[in-house]
Amino acid sequence: MQIGITTFPTDYSISATRLARAVEDRGFDSLWVAEHTHIPASRRTPYAWGDELPSIYWESYEPFTFLAQAAAVTESLKVGTAVCVVPEHHPLALAKRAASLDSLSGGRFLFGVGAGWNEEELENHGVAFKDRWKIVREHVLAMKACWTQKDGEYHGDFVDFEPVWVEPKPKSDPLPIYLGAESKWSFDRVAEYADGWLPSVAPELGGMISNLKEACEARGRDIAEIDISAMGETPTQEELAELKAMGVNRLILGLSTLDESGSLHELDQQAQIVEWARVL
């Protein structure tokens, strides 16, 4: 079982290079960062996880730039988005950006994707909230065409282009797509076009994994093909063993947005989880 780290990096928290080295040195397998291109000042869409939206949501770095720095100073650390808000990007530009990061990192990019939860944020990108998951699907399929074909083309309701050349190709074959969502529709989406799933650790996780298994079987896939990477808080040894028994392949722990000293202290505390995972 692997243990990863996720954070909202800002210009006042630990630097990309220092954080990446520290995460790799402590045995974590991956570093994931969030994305919001902006947060609308209207605040019309409520924050679902608390009373006030933390400022890190609009202060965080652009993820691909941050992860490129992280990959450049590490050897084996995987770098991932958790998650890239796919409808806010043009699929051709995003295909090139993701493939470039994967190629430059030697195949270490884990592409976490999602549809976004902030309605007016999506509207500022010309995306209707009701269409966001349809757009994610078409963007992912269009990007896969660009990554796997010399003359990639895609024809859908939201994405439509004749054969194009998009280089470089990813180093990974395939470049892994991780879908971050937990609604009742998510399981079929993962089974159709994803290589991994990014749920939260919650009491209902076991039931959701069963739902995912059924969705995979309906599409002729084995759930073992899906890299289940759950995001949660620091567990006990027993809780970690339970997650592995459920079929979770990776636990991704949150790292607070802190300066270098605070970040390193928190990582030192979490490093024990890496040791537990090694003996499971």
N, C-alpha and C positions, 0 to 999 in steps of 0.2 A: 504494500500500500504506500502511495506517495503522499507527501504533505507539501502543499503550496502556500503562498502568501498573496493576499490581495490588499490593495490600498488605494487611496485617492492622493496622488502625488501633487504637490504644489510648489511654488517658488520659495516657500518658507519651511518646507519639510526637508528631510534628508535627500541628498541628490540622487539622481538615477544611477550613477556609476558606483557611488558608495553603497547604496541600498542593494544593488544587484550583487556586488561582491560579497556583502555580508550575508545575503540570503543563500547564495551558493556555498559559501564557506561553512555555513551551519547545516548543510545537508538537505535543505529544502529543494524540491525538484523544479519548482516553477514560481514565477512572479507575474501576477495579474494586476491590471489597472483598469479603472472605470473610464467611461466617456460621457461627457455632455458638451456639445459645441458651445452651449450657452444656457442660461436659465432666464426665461422671460420675467421681467420685473413685475408684470401683472399679478403673478402668483395665483392665477385663476384655478389651476389644477392643484388640489391639496396634496400635501406630502403624506403618503400612505403609512409611513413608518414612524410618525411622531408628530408633535405639535408644530415645530418649526423646522424648516429645511436648513440643514447645516450648510455653511458657506462653502465648504469643500466641493459642493456640487457645481458651483460656477467658477471656483478657483483652480480646479484640477487641470493639469497639463493635457495637451493633445496626446493621446496614447501612443500612436505610432512613433512619434518623435522620441518620447520618453523610452519606449521599449527598444528602439534602435540603439540608444546609448547604453541601455542595460545589457543588450546582447553583445555589444562591441567589447565589453570588458570581462565577459564570462566565457567559459568553455562548454559547459554542459547544461546550464540553466535554461529551462524553457521559458518563453515569454508569451503572455496572453492578454487578450482583452476580455474584461468581465463587466460589462459587455460593450462592444461597438454597436452604436445605434444605427443599424444598416440603412433604414429609409432616409437618413439625413445625408447620404452620400450618393454620388453617381456611381452605378455599378462598374463601369469601365475604369474610372479613376480608382475606386476602391479595390478592384481586382489587381491593378498594378501595384498599389501601395502594399497590399497584403502579400503578394508574391515577392515583391522586393524585400520586405522584411524577412520573409521565410528564406529567401535565397541568401541574403547577406548574413543571416544567423546560422546558416548551415542546416536548415530544416528544423528550427527550434520554435517556430511560431505556432501557438494554439489560438485559433480564431474564434473567440466567443462572440456570438451575435445575439441581438435582441431587437425588439420593435420600438422600445421607448414607452414611458408611462406619462410623460408630460404633453398634454394635448396641444397647448399653444407653442411649445418648443418645436413639435413636428409641423405645425401650421406655418411657422416661420421658414421652414424648408419646403413649403408647398405641398405638404403631405396631409391628407385627410386622416384623422385618427382611426376611422373605421376601416381604412384600407391598409393600415400599417403592416399587418401580418401577411397579407397577400403580396405586398411589395417586398417584404423580407424574403419570402419564398422565391419570387422571380429574380431578385437580385442575387441570391445565393446560387440558383441554377444558372444564371447568366455568367456569374463569376467562374463557376466550375467549367463552363464551356470555354471560357478564355484561358483557364489554367491547363486544360487537358487537350485542346485542339489547336493546331496551327492556324486554321481559319475558323475561329470561334464565332458562332452566331447564336442569337436567341430571339424568339418572337413570342411575346406575351401581351397581356393587357396593359402593363405598366412599363415594360422594358421591351424594346424592339430595335434590333440592329442586324444588318447584313454582316457577312464575314469580315472579321477584323483580326489584326495581328497585335497581340498584347504580350510583350516580353519585359522582363525575364519570366520564365515559368518558375513555379515554386520548386524548391528543393525537395519538399515532402511530396510523397505520392501515396495518397492524396494529401493536400493541405487540409488538416482536420478542422471541421466546423463543429463548434460546441454551441448548442442552443440554450439560452438562458430564459426560461419561462416555466410556469408551473400550473397553468390553467388546464382544464379538461381537454382542450384542443392541442396542448403541447406535445402529448405523447405521440400522436400521429405525425406531427411535424418533425419530431426528432427521428422517428422511424423512417420517414420519407427521405429527408435530405441532410441529416446531421450525422456526425461521427462521435459526438459526445453530448452530454447533457449537464447543465449547471443548475441543479436545484439547491434549495436551502435545506440545512439540517432542521428537521421538524418532526413532531410525533407521527405525522402522516406520511413520512418519507417511504416507509416500507410498502404502504398501500400504493403510493405513486409508482414505485419501481415495478410492482405487479401490473399496474396499468400500462407501463411502458413495455413490459414483456409481451402483453397481449397485443399492443399496437405493432410491435416488431413482428410477431408471428403472423399477424394479418397481412403484413407486407412482405412476408417471406424472408425476414431477417432474424438473426439470432441476437438476443439482447447482449450476448458476450461481445458483439461487435461495437457496442456503445460504451464509450469511456465515461462512466458516471463519476463526475467530480463535484462533490457537494461542498457548499460554502457554509461554514459555521463557526461557532466560538470554540475556545479551547476545551477539549473533552477530557474525561477521565480515561484511564486505560480500558475500563470495561466498556465505556461508550464507544471508544475507537474500535474495539473488537466487534461490537455490535454492528457498526457501520460496515466494516469489512464483510461480515457475515451476510449483510443485506445485498452486497454486490457493489458497494462503493469502492472505486479504485483510487480515488484521491480525495483528501480532505483539504480544503482551502481555508486557511485561517485569516481573519481580518487583522490588519496592522493599522493602528491609529496613525493619523496624520500628525507626525511629531518631528522635531528637529533631530539631528544625527544622534545625539546622546540618548534621547528618549526612545528613538526607534531601535537603536542597538540594544538597549536594555530590554525592551519588549521582545525583540527577536531572541535574545538569550533565554528569556523565560519560556518562549514557545518551542525552543530547540529540543526540549525534552520529548515533545510529541514525535519528533523525527525518530528518536531512539526507540520509542514504544512501537512505532510503525514498522521498524526494521525487524522486530522479533515476532510480529503477528504471523 
